[in-house]
């Protein structure tokens, strides 16, 4: 197994389930199965743009049960499968190979896509991706529950039983399933039929029935929180915990909700965090929330301990900690600490961070070195030191620090992002693309990561890939004039000057004060022999202080 496969494996935090037989299963850390196609897809920029048809099918599947779509729908070429995934951050994915599903549909009927995607949604709604199965029997049972949900939905959508079972008849295995993660064909078709018949009788699939599933209340509480209905969300998390007292994520989310509308109930919040930590000791956010509560009670020493532990398990929390902790707080912790040397490494780190924020990178390195000398197993320290080295243009040494940070915790998107920048500045654009791609797997739709990957794809002459990244940026924010500029430059590299000018016209309309927009539009116009109008744009850019435009004005507009 290559290092990048191991890295990607560890980014899939909880568990993943696919539709097909054991021999066709996607690479999964939980069960030790390997399929390089999935890894290759995610690491070699074969992810396609979101498929409108699949999105419409998923919305149609959810309509009969009254739930809005809250999955990230991720088409992925050449994996020949579909699966459900939940990451550490709680983001829920449905990943599928659109060409593969289309082929199955051709061999069966148009209902096949719906049955496969309904199966993956069934995994999510049944809570299967929130915890790992401990045995093959448990995994097979979860597959049957997802099959039953698929049969239930297909009846609601108007399919016949034969249409609901068509995909399974084509791909499922016959014979004994004793040593497989997936049940035999007859068992799976039986489960589909059960769901189908239940829908006929207007019964709800038992695995997601109101009052019978802790995951049902958990999902509803999450939705209510987004709507700002904190009291109702709290009640639903409480019901979820009542039905499953070992639901660590429900305790954490209830603590967060309680902080939103009942911050003074500090002991109750701490108790929820304690319960979550007892069930799942590596749940970083629980330590962070408990630290916030302890800090509010002036218990600084214990708060620091919780914050340090939180960062070890979830380094993304450091961003929040930088807002929660100022230097006076850190110094007061140091003063109260019973072991000053042990706690001082965070103080050194915080001082280094402050220096870096003010642009004093050499001084920051001195503090980071001291922090790492005391505490050599905190990945964020290496990431921060590497970032300072990048600012000092010491790229190779910076890359070594990022390598160490990733080895200590392969789930840090910032480390991949920073290493990607180091590769970019040292003109190793292929490596930069790879790192930005992994950062986007951990933190999807991060605009900065998309921007840099698009830029580096352009440097490798992967113009189509770059355009897709800038397309995604503009989907997320249609008024992003910088994304329009970057896509225009890419179009110009492809000799598609009219498309480039169209983007630059929009960019100028959004931001008429950017000299770069006029400069690039001027060059595109000159390339199309529109010299007069192009020279006017170069003259405008030059007047705004862009020296390169002034140089090109002399070159092209004599």
Secondary structure, DSSP 8 states (H G I E B T S, - for coil): --HHHHHHHHHS-S-EEESS-GGG---BTTTTB--HHHHHHHHTT-B----HHHHHHHHHHHHTTT----SEEEEBTT---EEEEE-TT--EEEEE-HHHHHHHHHHS-THHHHHHHHHHHHHHHTTGGGS--SSHHHHHHHHHHHHHHHHHHHHHHT--HHHHHHHHHHH---S--TT-SS--HHHHHHHHHHHHHHHHTT---GGG-TTT-HHHHHHHHHHHHHTT-HHHHHHHHHHHHHH-TT-HHHHHHHHHHHHHH-TT-HHHHHHHHHHHHHH-TT-HHHHHHHHHHHHHTT-HHHHHHHHHHHHHH-GGGHHHHHHH--HHHHHHHHHH-S-HHHHHHHHHHHHHHHHHHTT-HHHHHHHHHHHHHH----HHHHHHHHHHHHHTT-HHHHHHHHHHHHHH-TT-HHHHHHHHHHHHHTT-HHHHHHHHHHHHHHSTT-HHHHHHHHHHHHHTT-HHHHHHHHHHHHHH-TT-HHHHHHHHHHHHHTT-HHHHHHHHHHHHHH-TT-HHHHHHHHHHHHHTT-HHHHHHHHHHHHHTT-HHHHHHHHHH--
